[in-house]
Amino acid sequence: MNGYEMRQGTVYRRRADGGKFLLIHHNPMGMESLILPEKAGAFDVASPSLLGIDTLIAMRQSGEFEDTGDLPAKEVAALIGKMIVSGGVTREIAEMLKNVCDELEKR
């Protein structure tokens, strides 16, 4: 996978109602990601949800969601930091998220 860079901080918009969420790939080896729903114009860092790869693939294939692009790396890292501090993730997930932040800082 030399030269491969995983996208982080992709924002998806639900076509039916315009609702948005942020996707963070915290555990690619476990084929698991986190989603942060948008509430009142901001991503809710205190209540992330786990999303498995099968659900993500089905979501992308459904046509019900629009990929609106990625947030800047620094913004994603800041949101991850807030998510860790919020206590809304387990210690294990927090460690994985710290690794994601390390990778984002290299960009």
NORHUUR-V997137 format. One record per residue. PSI is psi in radians with two decimals (NA if undefined). Layout:
BEGIN
<<PSI> <PSI>>
END
This chain:
BEGIN
<<0.49> <2.28> <-0.05> <2.32> <2.13> <2.31> <2.51> <2.55> <0.59> <2.35> <2.26> <2.49> <2.25> <2.12> <-0.60> <-0.71> <0.00> <0.00> <2.48> <2.73> <2.73> <2.35> <2.24> <2.14> <1.56> <-0.39> <1.21> <-0.56> <-0.54> <0.07> <0.90> <2.45> <2.97> <2.54> <2.44> <1.99> <2.63> <2.28> <2.19> <0.69> <0.10> <2.65> <2.28> <1.69> <-0.24> <-0.24> <1.12> <2.72> <2.55> <2.51> <2.10> <2.80> <-0.66> <-0.72> <-0.70> <-0.78> <-0.81> <-0.70> <-0.82> <-0.65> <-0.34> <-0.46> <0.03> <-0.20> <2.57> <2.25> <1.99> <0.10> <3.14> <2.50> <2.73> <2.56> <-0.74> <-0.63> <-0.71> <-0.78> <-0.71> <-0.72> <-0.69> <-0.76> <-0.76> <-0.64> <-0.74> <-0.82> <-0.57> <-0.39> <0.22> <0.04> <2.75> <2.89> <-0.71> <-0.80> <-0.68> <-0.70> <-0.72> <-0.69> <-0.61> <-0.66> <-0.69> <-0.78> <-0.73> <-0.75> <-0.70> <-0.60> <-0.41> <-0.24> <NA>>
END
